[in-house]
Each structure stands twice: as C-alpha cells, then as structure tokens.
Amino acid sequence: METGIDSKVAAVSIPEGVKSVYEEERAAKFLATLSKDGVPNVALIVSQLPGDEGTFIFGEFMMVKTLENLKSNPSVASVAITEKLEMAGYEGSVKYWTQSGPFVEKINSIPFFRYNAYAGIHNVAVVEVEKIAALPSKLTYLSLATDYASLLISKRLLSGQASDKAFPQPVKEKFNSIMTIKVIAVPGVDGKPAVFPAMSTRFAGHSRIVFKVADYNEEILNFPVPVPAAMNVLTLDLLTYQVKGELVAIKNIGGWKFGIVEVSELYSSMPPLCGERII
C-alpha cells in the first residue's frame, strides 16, 4: 500500500551535482540503516537514483539486513563515490514502497536490471530527502595518497592487541588497498544512521581497522565514542564485504586524526552468501 509524502513538508532541493553522481552508472552507492537495537548496517545499493523533487528511490534487490532494518526504522543515510572520486550523499526516510509506475520503470532501465531477465525490480522505495551531505564535490588522488602516507607512518602507533578473531587475509588486503572504496556507518544520537567515506584504511593488528579522518568525513568527530560501527569495502572487480564492531577512539598523532574500529564480525555482501555472516 502506498502513502504519499506529506505535502506540508517542503522538499529538500537536490543539487544537480548530487544528482549527477547518483546517475553515474558505475558509481559506488552505499545505504546505511539501523537495527531496532541501533546497530548500523551499510550495504552497496547500486539502484539508488534521484526520484522526483526532493526524493531518491532504490529497488529491493538482494537486500537482507537493510530490508529487515527498514521495517523498524525507516531512516537512511547514503553516500555515493564515482571512479573519478566525485562524492555526494543524503539523509532521509523511506516514505513508501511502490510496485508499479515511473519509479519502477526508472530502476528497471538501469542496464544491470534491463539486460538481466532474473534481476527485474518489482518493489521500489521512495525516500524523502531531509539533508544533503556536506561532502567535497571531488577528492583528488594527491590528497588520497597523502592520507595513505600518514596512515602508513602512524600504523605502528595505532596497532591493536592480538585477537582471537582471524580475519581472512584477502579481506584485510581489500581494506588495506588504495584502489578500493570504503565507507563507515554509525548511529546518531537522533536514532538515525550516518555514513561517511573512509577511503584511507588499514588493518592494524588482527581485528583493528584504522582510518584517516579527512575533510570528507570529519563530521564523525562530533559523534561520541565508543559507538557501534559498520564498514563496507568495494573492489574494482565488484567484490564487497561488510565488517561490524565498534568505533572505540579517535587518536591525534602528529597533527593527524585517525579513527580506530575494533571489528568482530565479517559479512559477505555478494551471492551466493549475500548477507551471511562469515566471522
């Protein structure tokens, strides 16, 4: 059953630059949600597109925890990053789902769904945008390389203790690589999720991920720690994994700030183990 967006609420204007990032076919588009207990989840939802005035839409496809979370909390936060390191994001709430009409047709016009007979979308969420993320329009490769250098310099000082959690080396390599896209999601004090790019990350020890706090994610400094956290990594060959744990501290070393996440869970985000816990 569909319910319309309250017409008394003024729609948030979506800048053309934000729309263009989300309309980029090969952009990495992540969506964060919260469980009824406030545990964040962040998944790759490539079907996110601008809808009509003040809305985004996305299709129900291989969504496990995301769909479960939305049943108890309709709030979402999103971030999209292109191959050219252009960035955009928004926060909002799912107002209704629709099974027919122009939004369903728009999602099914995406090449992945249009040319795959088994991947047609039949259920589309309509999100009322409440806030446009304060992100730089583009990250330069020089700044990314500089952030990685600071991370490598400080890695020894940020290393964690030994843990009984043995994360697979291939997963560690994906979080350590400069050629992958990473994001981090945390719950806000308002009961809504927040998600930020975390491009420069390294495993430090067996179960600790350290990320560089940069201008594109410095808002995370406003969140009290410790706080539950989820991170997702996407590779160039479209492999994606999610880890969950706790953002335990923000450390200042040599004038650089680093977030420290102690991870305890690992999930596959790809078929045939989509949404299944590995560790």
C-alpha positions in Angstrom: 0.0 0.0 0.0 1.3 3.4 -0.9 1.1 6.5 1.2 2.1 9.9 -0.2 4.7 12.3 1.1 3.2 14.9 3.4 2.7 17.9 1.1 3.1 20.3 4.1 6.8 19.4 4.4 8.9 21.4 2.0 11.0 19.2 -0.2 14.8 19.5 0.1 16.3 20.7 -3.1 18.7 18.2 -4.5 21.7 20.0 -6.3 22.4 19.0 -9.8 25.9 17.9 -8.8 24.5 15.4 -6.4 22.1 14.1 -9.0 24.8 13.6 -11.5 26.9 11.5 -9.1 24.0 9.2 -8.3 23.1 9.0 -12.0 26.7 7.8 -12.8 26.2 4.1 -13.8 29.4 2.9 -12.3 29.3 4.9 -9.0 29.5 3.0 -5.8 26.3 3.8 -3.9 26.1 2.8 -0.2 23.0 2.9 2.0 23.1 2.8 5.8 20.3 1.7 8.1 19.9 1.0 11.8 18.5 -2.1 13.5 15.9 -1.8 16.2 18.8 -2.0 18.7 20.7 0.8 17.0 23.3 -1.4 15.3 24.3 0.2 11.9 24.4 -1.7 8.6 25.9 -0.3 5.4 25.3 -2.1 2.1 26.0 -1.5 -1.5 22.7 -0.5 -3.1 23.5 0.4 -6.7 19.9 1.1 -7.7 19.8 4.4 -5.9 18.7 7.2 -8.2 17.1 10.7 -7.9 13.3 10.4 -8.0 11.1 13.4 -8.3 11.5 16.7 -6.4 13.1 16.1 -3.0 13.3 12.3 -3.3 15.6 9.4 -4.0 14.5 5.9 -5.0 16.1 2.4 -4.8 14.9 -1.1 -5.7 14.6 -4.1 -3.5 17.3 -6.4 -4.7 19.5 -8.8 -2.6 18.7 -6.7 0.5 18.7 -8.8 3.7 19.6 -6.7 6.7 18.7 -3.5 5.0 15.2 -4.6 4.4 14.9 -6.0 7.9 16.1 -2.7 9.5 13.7 -0.6 7.4 10.8 -2.4 8.9 11.5 -0.9 12.3 13.4 2.3 11.4 12.7 4.0 8.0 15.7 6.4 8.4 18.5 6.0 5.9 21.8 7.7 5.1 23.6 7.4 1.8 26.9 8.2 0.1 28.0 7.7 -3.5 31.5 7.8 -4.9 32.4 7.7 -8.6 35.6 6.3 -10.2 36.8 9.9 -10.5 36.4 10.2 -6.7 33.4 12.5 -7.0 31.3 12.4 -3.9 27.7 13.0 -2.8 25.3 11.9 -0.1 22.0 12.5 1.6 19.9 11.5 4.6 16.2 10.8 4.7 13.4 8.4 5.4 11.6 5.8 3.4 8.1 7.1 3.0 6.5 4.4 0.9 7.2 1.4 -1.4 5.7 1.1 -4.9 5.3 -1.9 -7.2 4.4 -0.1 -10.4 4.7 3.2 -12.2 7.5 5.5 -13.3 9.8 4.8 -10.4 9.8 1.1 -11.0 10.3 1.7 -14.7 13.3 4.0 -13.9 15.0 1.5 -11.7 14.5 -1.3 -14.3 16.0 1.0 -17.0 19.4 0.6 -15.3 21.5 -1.7 -17.6 22.1 -4.3 -15.0 18.4 -4.9 -14.4 17.3 -4.2 -18.0 19.5 -6.9 -19.5 19.1 -9.5 -16.8 15.9 -11.5 -17.0 16.3 -12.7 -13.4 17.0 -9.3 -11.9 14.0 -7.2 -12.6 12.9 -4.9 -9.8 9.3 -5.2 -8.6 9.4 -3.1 -5.4 10.9 0.4 -5.1 11.4 2.5 -2.0 10.8 6.3 -2.2 13.0 8.3 0.2 12.1 11.8 1.3 15.4 13.7 1.5 15.9 15.5 4.7 19.5 16.6 4.3 22.2 16.8 1.7 25.6 15.6 3.0 28.3 18.1 3.4 30.9 16.4 1.2 33.5 17.9 -1.1 32.5 17.5 -4.8 35.6 15.6 -5.6 38.6 14.0 -3.8 42.0 14.4 -5.5 44.3 11.4 -6.0 47.1 13.5 -4.4 45.1 14.1 -1.2 44.2 10.4 -1.1 47.9 9.4 -1.5 48.9 11.9 1.2 46.3 10.4 3.6 47.6 6.9 2.9 51.1 8.0 3.6 50.1 9.5 7.0 48.3 6.2 7.8 51.4 4.1 7.0 53.6 6.4 9.0 51.4 6.1 12.1 50.4 2.5 11.7 52.8 1.1 14.4 51.4 3.6 17.0 47.9 2.6 16.1 48.3 -1.2 16.2 45.9 -3.3 18.3 46.5 -6.2 20.6 46.3 -9.8 19.4 42.8 -11.1 19.0 41.1 -14.5 18.6 39.3 -13.1 15.6 41.3 -14.2 12.5 40.0 -12.1 9.6 40.9 -13.6 6.2 44.0 -12.1 4.6 42.1 -11.4 1.3 39.6 -9.3 3.2 42.4 -7.4 5.0 44.1 -6.7 1.7 40.9 -5.1 0.4 40.7 -2.8 3.3 44.4 -2.0 3.0 44.3 -1.2 -0.7 44.3 2.3 -2.0 42.4 1.1 -5.0 39.2 0.2 -3.1 36.3 2.3 -1.9 35.4 2.2 1.8 32.7 3.7 4.0 31.8 3.8 7.7 28.4 4.0 9.3 27.5 4.9 12.8 24.2 5.6 14.7 23.4 9.2 15.5 22.0 10.4 18.9 18.8 11.2 17.0 18.2 7.5 16.2 19.2 7.9 12.6 22.1 6.4 10.7 25.1 8.4 9.4 27.5 7.2 6.8 30.9 8.7 5.6 33.6 7.8 3.1 36.6 6.2 4.8 38.9 6.0 1.8 42.2 5.6 3.6 42.1 2.5 5.9 44.5 -0.2 7.1 44.2 -3.2 9.3 46.4 -2.7 12.3 46.7 -5.9 14.2 44.3 -8.9 13.9 41.0 -7.1 14.3 41.6 -3.4 14.3 40.9 -1.1 11.3 42.3 2.4 11.4 41.0 5.1 9.1 42.2 8.6 8.3 39.9 11.4 9.4 39.9 13.8 6.4 37.8 16.8 5.3 35.2 14.5 3.7 34.5 12.6 7.0 35.5 15.0 9.8 31.8 15.2 10.9 32.4 11.9 12.6 34.4 13.8 15.2 31.0 15.0 16.5 29.9 11.5 17.4 30.7 10.3 21.0 32.9 7.2 21.2 32.7 4.3 21.7 29.9 3.8 19.3 28.7 0.8 17.2 30.1 0.9 13.7 29.9 -0.9 10.3 32.3 -0.6 7.4 32.0 -1.7 3.8 34.6 -2.2 1.2 34.1 -2.4 -2.6 36.8 -3.6 -5.0 37.4 -2.7 -8.7 36.1 -6.2 -9.6 32.9 -5.5 -7.6 33.5 -7.7 -4.6 32.1 -6.2 -1.4 32.4 -7.1 2.3 31.0 -5.6 5.4 32.6 -5.7 8.9 30.9 -4.7 12.1 32.3 -3.7 15.5 32.8 -0.5 17.5 34.4 2.8 16.8 36.4 2.9 20.0 38.5 6.1 19.7 39.8 9.0 17.7 43.5 9.5 18.1 45.6 12.5 17.2 49.1 11.6 16.1 51.5 14.2 14.7 48.6 16.5 14.0 46.7 13.8 12.0 43.5 12.3 13.3 42.7 8.6 13.0 39.5 6.6 13.8 40.0 3.2 15.4 37.5 0.5 14.8 37.6 -2.8 16.6 35.9 -5.3 14.4 34.3 -8.5 15.5 32.0 -9.6 12.6 32.5 -10.2 8.9 29.7 -10.5 6.3 29.7 -11.4 2.6 27.7 -9.0 0.6 27.8 -11.0 -2.7 25.9 -14.1 -3.8 25.7 -16.9 -3.0 26.4 -15.8 0.5 24.7 -12.4 0.4 24.1 -11.1 3.9 25.6 -14.2 5.6 28.0 -13.9 8.5 31.4 -15.3 7.8 33.0 -14.5 11.2 
